[in-house]
Amino acid sequence: MTVQALRDDDPRQAGPYALLGRLGEGGMGVVYLGRGPDGGQVAVKLIHARMDADAGFRRRFAREVAAAKRVARFCTAPVLDAEVEGETAYLVTEYVEGPSLADAVRDSGPLTGSALDGLAAAMAMALRAIHGAGVVHRDLKPSNVLLSQVGPKVIDFGIARLAGSEVSSAIVGTPSYMSPEQVSGSAIGPASDIFSWGCTVAFAAGGVPPFGSGSIPTILLRIVNEPPELRGLSGPLRELVLASLTKNPGRRPTAQELMDRLSSANLTTAGQEPTPASTPPPSGTAPPPSGTARPPVDAAPPPVDAAPDTEPRTSPQARRRLLVAGTAVVLVVAGVSAALVLRGQGFPAARTTPPAGTTQAAGTTTDAGTPQPTGTPQATGTTTGQTPATRQNPLRAAQNVPFYAPDEPNASRQAELWEKDRPRDAALMRKLAAVPYAIRLGEPEVRAKVDAAITAAAQEGGVPVFLVNRMPGSDCRRPASAADMAAYQEWISGIARQIGPAAAVVVLEPSSLVKLPGAKNCPLPDDDGRRFRDLRQAVRSLKAGPRTAVYLDGGQALYPGTETMAGRLIGAGVDEADGFIVNTSAYTATDKSVAYGEELSACIAVRLKTKGTGCPKDADVDPASMPHFVVDTSRNGRGSWAPDKHYEDPQTWCNPPGRGVGERPTTDTGKDLVDAYLWVARPGTSDGRCRRGTSGSKDPERGVEAPEAGQWWDALALERAKNAGPALR
């Protein structure tokens, strides 16, 4: 590493360490060459003052340092010391003398032969040590690999995420070496480092990153959508790099598997010509069905857009044009302020949390491509090309069905922050995080998220629930254009292809029928039934999957009224869906929501039979003709709220105090028409700035200014967890 002279404003001492020169500067602070009390040379990273002054950062920094100290020294620059409580926070690591991989390739060209093999093995060994200590590097790249006299060493592990901790929308990492899950803003794990390992090996062999150069948005779009271009790689090492660069994190090899494969044979063959950059990845290896075991690490990765054989493949160029046309790309990378509209709820380590005391539903299987036995009750309607005998609603099995979702990221993060100072509250947050919830699909690029959820759910034996919430014009701010809707329908079709034959539940556009163009609560002009046609088309696209259950917006008790909502649901295609969902934006107690749902179901059945507009109470109703429904119980454990004092606008729907989470997700509802209780709304997110008709910025009920709608609110989440009904366990 090149040592630069100290600047006039640089400190000369950090604790017992004398600072001798500058080694570099990053998002967290400046790195200095230092001399320890024993006279040995070390690298000292002084934390930037803006982070140093934050008590929350100090706590997180202490935890990260403690974890980093557990990393074995194999092929890493180990953490030797740290100051987390003094006037200035700093981190001390072993000083590695030698150029970075980035500098070496720039100055001397790509690596070949045993030098390349040794680099790949050393980085894999470093990742095995890092991951073995429970740490994720998050920013593995050529400049973080130093070529010392004793071999390559990985630096800066486990601390990278702290650089973005002050900006929740920041993307931590270096664009050319990010994993798809980092690009989408999802939670990341060891598999993300494996992707970065593949990118770094590819750079070492070819002299350029595998997803090319250009503007940051262009690079990130390639990472998400296109295959890598590999230069200078051949034979088993090329295949291993390809396996590490698959878009689905669940299908990448682990660090241990990299080590096993790297040590099993010579990876490069003397005299073998390197593969040209234009040569495509090896083909002919079909991707395994969703839910099967991870493919061998020396197998080629599956196609980026693995889809059912009946669906046409869209070229990467065409996919990219569609994505660019519908996406505003602005970002937060390396201190540049903006937002990348590829974000979403991430996929941490896969887990399924079935309701307590339940087992996997009879007749289900961990193979998402295998249909359930015939005889399972069917959805209300049929889809063109499918008969009821070929369609299966995964919620209507004979026994209780377990649900899948990764741990809720906000509650998980809150538990970590409270672990030391508020252990009881942290325990409640962990319980809240473990409850399966609806995985939100509201951003342009969701393929990696859907694929990860489907794969993990199949492996764990659960059913994922997706919340699709992106219809243009649904916010009632501006009408949707024909081009907007065409892009939306293509997006829906893409989700359907990603789900394929797997078991899944889709809650389709909640509030899309409550807030309807032309209605009093939506200032957009009447669209002459286009909202209904668009929803019906989306239902048909999603129902192409033989085990995809789709539920439309059914409103809530008392609003907008049973007869009104029945007419809207019929217009939107409830007869072709699996039913509807109630209570996604309310806090109505479960029994009242069920009563409303049953009344609405009967009204729909009567109107479909009579072709009329009313719902006479004395009409005969065939139970088999009544659509089923699901209930959102995520926030209704204490029922609705009525204020004790008078407000001009009480906003009973907006962050009502004293509420709690409700029944856990389950299909064991005890009601013939109720397919499931689900958690769709996030119990820890704010409903908005609730002023209840008063002036000022604070909520008069709570005495504080609430976060904007959709933002995480730790105090609200804790209140909901403490008031759970039944209690969280």
RAQUI-V752846 format. One line per field, one symbol per residue. psi: psi as a letter, one per 40 degrees, with the letter a starting at -180 (. if undefined). burial: # if it has 9 or more other ideal C-beta (glycine too) atoms within 8 Angstrom, else .. A space follows every 50 residues. Layout:
# RAQUI-V752846
psi=???
burial=???
This chain:
# RAQUI-V752846
psi=hhhiiiideiieihbehhhdihdihaddahhihihideeiiihhhhiidd ddehddddddddddddddeehiehfigihdiiheeadhiihhihhhhiii dddddddeiiiibdddddddddddddddddddefihdefhideehhgiee iihhifieeddddedehdeihhihdeeiiddddeeiiiaddddddddddd dddddeeiiefaiaiddddddddddiiihhiehiaddddddddeeidhde eiiiddddddddedihdihhehhihidehiihiehiiiiheiihiieeii iiidghiidehihhiddddddddddehhhiighfehhahhffiahigahi ihgiiheiiiiheiieheehiiiiehiiidaiiheiiddehhheefidih hiiiiihhdddddddddedddgdddddddddddehhihhhgeidhedddd dddddddddefihihhhhgehheeefdiihiddddddddddddddddddb eihihhhhgiededghheideheiihefedddddddddddddedhefhhh hiheaiheheiddddddddddefdeeaeaiiifdeafhiddddddddddd dddddddddefaeighdeihhhdeehiiiihhedefdeaihhidihidge feehfhieiiiaiihiegeehdehdihihdiheeiieaghefeiiieihd deeihiiiheihhdddddddddeihiih.
burial=#....#...#...#..#.#####....#########....#######... ##.#..#########.##..#...#####..###...#########..## #####....###...################.#.##############.. .##############....############################### #######.####....##########.####################### #####.######....##.....##.....#...#.#..##...#.#.## ##.##.#........#..##.###..#.#.###......#####.###.# #####..#..#.##..###..#...#.######..#....#######.## ############.######...#.#################.######## ########################.#...#...##.############## #################....#.#..#..###.################# #######....##.########################.#.######### ########......#.....#....################.#...#... ##.###..#########.#...#########.##########.....### ##...#.....##..######.###..#.
